[in-house]
Amino acid sequence: MKTRPVRAGIVGATGYTGVELLRLLACHPDVEVAAVTSRSEAGIHIADYFPSLRGVYDLHFQTPDHAALAGCDVVFFATPNGVAMQEAPALLAAGVRVVDLSADFRLKDVAEWEQWYGMKHTAPEWVQKAVYGLSEYRRSEIAAAQLVANPGCYPTCVSLALLPLLKAGALQENQPLIADCKSGVSGAGRKAAVGTLLCEAGDNFKAYGIGGHRHLPEIRQTIDGLQRGVAEGLVFVPHLTPMIRGMHATTYLHLKPGCTPQQLLEDFYRDSRFVDVMPAGSTPETRSVRGANLCRISITQAPQSDVWILLSVQDNLVKGAAGQAVQNMNIMFGLPEDSGLRHAPLLP
């Protein structure tokens, strides 16, 4: 006998991660989307706002105050930073499970979070209770969690590639660790901004956040929790590329003598549905993961050098955001980890 579906709510469903959640959950066999909220678009039918969802959902956007979020089993927060920390605690107190796609609960050091995000944290008690939702890293903790802090897109792309090496203690301490990363424009969100206009971002390539990006302390937190003496050498430089979707991380690192990185990666991810370790020397492409909850990884040693080159690619809106959020929800509710996430990548 089939059990009732998981009732899900989405707060802030009008952005790119919100519509991606709606797309993925529409094909989920065990989930019913019961409520979608937006203060600015309240009363508008989903199909009138997102024509791609015409005939898929018969729902209207509601304000969070009028949506029956407390009656949901899980609520996703696809909101700007600073919203979930104010609104999620009431739902958590009512027994609702929460997956937050913003940065509100990612950093365990509240003072550091306040420094990077420029605001006072209103729910520090929940920061300590939250589980960092890098799915392949903390499956058992996620399964028992009431609140999951979904990782950022850059931290996911960089950390998944490093995870097996760090767990093995394979990186040389006190050496430079350079993460040279590129993202499609959708990573900036759906808000109106000059820098993401077609005439500004198209046919252009640039670095940004070189004076300090908010994802830097998040990546360092993961690294430091796995191998000491490595995070201090991290240099993280993000770039904006003229693509809609896609993320590419090239990480340069030094490994201890005798390390077999290809074997470490293959062994660690042997049973992971959403991480593909490619043959040594491969060059994964962003188009090979477009629309899929998938991260492809490869590693090779630079010619005539002791530097190793670690490559990873993902769709920043799927494995880097909404897809990983659904994957975490599946783990939380004891569902098959790939439920609703079996889409093959799109090509072209």
C-alpha positions as CSV (number, residue, x, y, z in Angstrom):
1,M,0.0,0.0,0.0
2,K,1.4,3.3,-1.1
3,T,2.0,5.8,1.7
4,R,0.9,9.4,1.4
5,P,3.2,11.7,-0.5
6,V,5.6,14.1,1.3
7,R,3.9,17.5,1.3
8,A,6.4,20.2,0.3
9,G,6.3,24.0,0.5
10,I,8.6,26.4,-1.3
11,V,9.2,29.8,0.1
12,G,10.5,32.3,-2.5
13,A,9.5,30.2,-5.5
14,T,9.9,33.0,-8.2
15,G,13.7,32.8,-8.5
16,Y,15.8,30.4,-10.6
17,T,16.3,28.0,-7.8
18,G,12.6,28.2,-7.0
19,V,11.5,27.3,-10.5
20,E,14.2,24.6,-10.6
21,L,12.7,23.0,-7.5
22,L,9.3,23.1,-9.1
23,R,10.6,21.5,-12.2
24,L,12.3,18.7,-10.3
25,L,9.5,18.0,-7.8
26,A,6.9,17.8,-10.7
27,C,8.5,14.5,-11.6
28,H,9.0,13.2,-8.0
29,P,6.8,10.1,-7.4
30,D,6.7,10.7,-3.6
31,V,6.2,14.5,-3.3
32,E,3.2,16.8,-3.6
33,V,4.0,20.5,-3.8
34,A,1.3,22.0,-1.5
35,A,2.3,25.6,-1.2
36,V,4.4,28.2,-3.1
37,T,5.0,31.6,-1.7
38,S,6.0,35.0,-3.0
39,R,5.2,38.4,-1.4
40,S,5.6,40.3,-4.6
41,E,3.6,37.8,-6.9
42,A,0.9,36.7,-4.4
43,G,-2.3,35.7,-6.2
44,I,-0.6,35.0,-9.6
45,H,-1.0,31.5,-11.0
46,I,2.3,29.6,-11.4
47,A,1.7,29.1,-15.1
48,D,1.2,32.8,-15.7
49,Y,4.6,33.5,-14.1
50,F,6.5,30.5,-15.4
51,P,5.0,29.4,-18.8
52,S,7.2,26.4,-18.8
53,L,5.0,25.0,-15.9
54,R,1.7,25.5,-17.8
55,G,-0.3,22.3,-17.3
56,V,2.1,21.0,-14.6
57,Y,0.8,22.8,-11.5
58,D,-2.5,24.3,-10.5
59,L,-1.2,26.5,-7.8
60,H,-1.1,30.3,-7.0
61,F,1.6,32.1,-5.3
62,Q,0.6,33.1,-1.7
63,T,2.2,35.3,0.9
64,P,4.0,33.2,3.6
65,D,1.5,34.4,6.1
66,H,-1.4,32.9,4.1
67,A,0.3,29.7,2.9
68,A,-0.3,26.6,4.9
69,L,3.4,26.0,5.4
70,A,3.0,24.6,8.9
71,G,0.9,21.8,7.4
72,C,3.8,20.7,5.2
73,D,6.3,18.0,5.9
74,V,9.2,19.9,4.5
75,V,9.7,23.5,3.4
76,F,12.4,24.7,1.1
77,F,13.7,28.2,1.5
78,A,14.8,29.5,-1.9
79,T,15.1,33.0,-0.5
80,P,17.7,35.8,-0.3
81,N,20.1,35.6,2.6
82,G,18.5,36.8,5.9
83,V,15.0,35.5,5.3
84,A,15.2,31.9,6.4
85,M,16.8,32.8,9.7
86,Q,13.7,34.9,10.5
87,E,10.9,32.7,9.2
88,A,12.2,29.1,9.5
89,P,12.4,28.9,13.4
90,A,8.6,29.0,13.7
91,L,8.2,26.2,11.2
92,L,10.9,24.2,12.9
93,A,9.2,24.7,16.3
94,A,6.0,23.2,14.7
95,G,7.9,20.1,13.7
96,V,8.3,20.9,10.0
97,R,11.6,19.9,8.4
98,V,13.5,22.6,6.5
99,V,16.0,22.7,3.7
100,D,17.5,26.2,3.4
101,L,19.1,27.0,0.0
102,S,20.3,30.4,1.3
103,A,23.5,30.8,3.4
104,D,21.8,31.5,6.7
105,F,22.8,28.3,8.5
106,R,25.9,27.2,6.6
107,L,28.7,28.7,8.7
108,K,29.0,27.4,12.3
109,D,30.8,30.6,13.4
110,V,28.0,33.1,13.8
111,A,30.4,36.0,14.2
112,E,32.1,35.1,11.0
113,W,28.8,34.8,9.2
114,E,27.8,38.2,10.4
115,Q,31.1,39.7,9.1
116,W,30.7,38.2,5.7
117,Y,26.9,38.8,5.2
118,G,26.7,42.2,6.9
119,M,23.7,41.5,9.2
120,K,22.9,40.3,12.7
121,H,22.0,36.6,12.8
122,T,18.5,36.2,14.4
123,A,18.6,32.5,15.0
124,P,22.1,31.5,16.2
125,E,20.6,28.6,18.2
126,W,19.5,26.9,15.0
127,V,22.9,27.4,13.4
128,Q,24.4,24.8,15.8
129,K,21.5,22.4,15.1
130,A,21.7,22.7,11.3
131,V,23.4,19.9,9.3
132,Y,25.5,21.1,6.4
133,G,23.9,19.4,3.4
134,L,26.8,18.3,1.2
135,S,24.9,15.1,0.5
136,E,27.9,12.7,-0.2
137,Y,29.7,13.9,2.9
138,R,27.0,13.8,5.6
139,R,24.3,11.3,4.6
140,S,23.7,9.9,8.1
141,E,23.5,13.3,9.8
142,I,21.2,14.6,7.0
143,A,18.9,11.6,7.5
144,A,18.3,12.6,11.1
145,A,18.3,16.4,10.6
146,Q,15.3,18.7,11.0
147,L,17.2,21.6,9.4
148,V,19.6,21.2,6.5
149,A,21.8,24.0,5.3
150,N,22.1,23.4,1.5
151,P,25.6,24.2,0.4
152,G,26.4,27.0,-2.0
153,C,27.1,26.2,-5.7
154,Y,30.9,27.0,-5.7
155,P,31.5,25.1,-2.4
156,T,29.6,22.1,-3.8
157,C,31.7,22.0,-7.0
158,V,35.0,22.5,-5.2
159,S,34.3,20.4,-2.1
160,L,33.0,17.3,-3.9
161,A,36.2,17.0,-5.8
162,L,38.4,17.5,-2.8
163,L,36.4,15.4,-0.3
164,P,38.0,12.0,-0.9
165,L,41.5,13.4,-0.9
166,L,40.9,15.4,2.3
167,K,39.3,12.4,4.1
168,A,42.4,10.4,3.2
169,G,44.7,13.2,4.5
170,A,46.3,13.3,1.1
171,L,47.0,17.0,0.6
172,Q,50.3,18.5,1.6
173,E,49.8,20.9,4.5
174,N,51.0,24.5,4.3
175,Q,50.9,24.5,0.5
176,P,48.9,26.7,-1.9
177,L,45.5,25.4,-2.8
178,I,44.0,27.3,-5.7
179,A,40.4,27.0,-6.7
180,D,39.9,28.8,-10.0
181,C,36.1,28.7,-10.7
182,K,33.7,29.8,-13.4
183,S,29.9,30.1,-13.2
184,G,27.1,30.8,-15.6
185,V,25.1,34.0,-15.1
186,S,22.1,32.2,-13.5
187,G,24.3,31.9,-10.4
188,A,23.7,35.6,-9.8
189,G,19.9,35.0,-9.4
190,R,16.9,36.4,-11.1
191,K,17.1,39.9,-9.7
192,A,17.5,42.8,-12.1
193,A,21.2,43.9,-12.2
194,V,23.2,45.7,-14.8
195,G,26.1,43.2,-14.6
196,T,23.9,40.3,-15.6
197,L,22.2,42.0,-18.6
198,L,22.8,40.3,-21.9
199,C,24.8,43.2,-23.3
200,E,27.0,43.2,-20.2
201,A,27.5,39.5,-19.5
202,G,27.3,38.2,-23.1
203,D,30.5,37.9,-25.1
204,N,32.5,38.7,-22.0
205,F,34.5,36.9,-19.3
206,K,35.6,38.4,-15.9
207,A,36.7,37.6,-12.4
208,Y,34.8,39.0,-9.5
209,G,34.9,38.8,-5.7
210,I,38.7,38.7,-5.7
211,G,38.8,40.8,-2.6
212,G,36.8,38.1,-0.8
213,H,33.8,36.1,-1.8
214,R,31.2,34.8,0.7
215,H,31.8,31.2,-0.4
216,L,35.4,31.3,0.7
217,P,34.7,30.7,4.5
218,E,32.2,28.0,3.6
219,I,34.8,26.1,1.5
220,R,37.4,26.6,4.2
221,Q,35.0,25.3,6.9
222,T,34.6,22.0,5.0
223,I,38.3,21.6,4.3
224,D,39.3,22.4,7.9
225,G,36.8,19.8,9.2
226,L,38.5,17.1,7.1
227,Q,42.2,17.9,7.1
228,R,44.0,20.4,9.3
229,G,46.7,22.7,7.9
230,V,45.2,22.9,4.4
231,A,42.4,25.5,4.5
232,E,44.8,28.4,5.3
233,G,46.4,28.0,1.9
234,L,43.1,28.2,-0.1
235,V,42.9,30.9,-2.8
236,F,39.4,31.1,-4.3
237,V,38.7,33.1,-7.4
238,P,35.3,33.1,-9.1
239,H,34.6,34.1,-12.7
240,L,31.5,35.0,-14.6
241,T,31.1,33.3,-18.0
242,P,28.7,34.1,-20.8
243,M,26.6,30.9,-20.1
244,I,23.1,30.6,-18.6
245,R,23.9,27.4,-16.6
246,G,27.1,25.6,-15.7
247,M,30.0,25.7,-13.3
248,H,33.6,24.6,-13.7
249,A,36.2,24.4,-10.9
250,T,39.9,23.9,-11.7
251,T,41.7,23.3,-8.4
252,Y,45.5,23.2,-8.2
253,L,46.9,21.2,-5.3
254,H,49.9,19.4,-3.9
255,L,49.6,15.8,-2.8
256,K,51.7,13.8,-0.4
257,P,54.2,11.3,-1.9
258,G,52.8,7.9,-2.7
259,C,49.2,9.2,-3.0
260,T,47.0,7.5,-5.6
261,P,44.3,10.2,-6.2
262,Q,42.5,8.5,-9.0
263,Q,42.0,5.4,-6.9
264,L,40.9,7.5,-3.9
265,L,38.3,9.3,-6.0
266,E,37.0,6.1,-7.6
267,D,36.8,4.2,-4.3
268,F,35.0,7.0,-2.4
269,Y,32.4,7.6,-5.1
270,R,31.9,4.0,-6.3
271,D,28.4,3.8,-5.0
272,S,27.5,7.5,-5.4
273,R,24.7,8.0,-8.0
274,F,25.5,11.7,-8.6
275,V,29.2,11.9,-8.8
276,D,31.0,10.6,-11.9
277,V,34.8,10.1,-11.6
278,M,36.1,10.2,-15.1
279,P,39.3,8.5,-16.4
280,A,42.6,10.2,-15.4
281,G,43.4,13.1,-17.7
282,S,39.8,13.6,-18.8
283,T,38.4,17.1,-19.2
284,P,34.8,17.2,-18.1
285,E,32.6,19.8,-19.8
286,T,29.8,21.9,-18.3
287,R,27.4,20.9,-21.1
288,S,27.7,17.2,-20.0
289,V,25.9,17.9,-16.8
290,R,23.4,20.5,-18.0
291,G,20.0,20.0,-16.3
292,A,21.1,17.0,-14.3
293,N,21.9,16.5,-10.6
294,L,25.4,15.4,-11.4
295,C,29.0,16.4,-10.7
296,R,31.8,15.0,-13.0
297,I,35.3,15.0,-11.7
298,S,38.8,14.2,-13.1
299,I,42.4,14.6,-11.9
300,T,45.7,14.6,-13.6
301,Q,49.3,15.7,-12.7
302,A,50.6,18.7,-14.5
303,P,53.4,17.8,-16.9
304,Q,56.9,18.0,-15.4
305,S,55.5,19.4,-12.1
306,D,54.4,18.3,-8.6
307,V,51.1,20.1,-9.0
308,W,47.9,18.1,-9.5
309,I,45.0,19.5,-11.5
310,L,41.5,18.6,-10.2
311,L,38.6,19.4,-12.5
312,S,34.9,19.4,-11.6
313,V,31.8,20.5,-13.4
314,Q,28.1,20.7,-12.4
315,D,24.9,22.6,-13.3
316,N,24.9,25.4,-10.7
317,L,21.1,25.4,-10.5
318,V,20.8,21.6,-10.0
319,K,23.6,19.8,-8.2
320,G,24.7,23.3,-7.1
321,A,21.3,24.2,-5.6
322,A,17.9,22.8,-6.2
323,G,18.9,19.2,-7.2
324,Q,21.1,18.8,-4.1
325,A,18.2,20.2,-2.0
326,V,15.9,17.5,-3.4
327,Q,18.6,14.9,-2.9
328,N,18.9,16.0,0.8
329,M,15.1,15.9,1.2
330,N,15.1,12.3,-0.2
331,I,17.7,11.4,2.4
332,M,15.8,13.1,5.2
333,F,12.6,11.1,4.5
334,G,14.2,7.8,3.7
335,L,13.3,7.9,0.0
336,P,15.5,6.6,-2.8
337,E,18.3,9.2,-3.1
338,D,17.7,9.5,-6.8
339,S,13.9,10.0,-6.7
340,G,12.9,12.9,-8.9
341,L,16.5,13.3,-10.0
342,R,16.9,10.7,-12.7
343,H,17.0,13.2,-15.6
344,A,19.8,12.7,-18.1
345,P,21.8,15.8,-19.0
346,L,20.4,18.0,-21.8
347,L,22.3,18.2,-25.1
348,P,22.8,20.4,-26.9
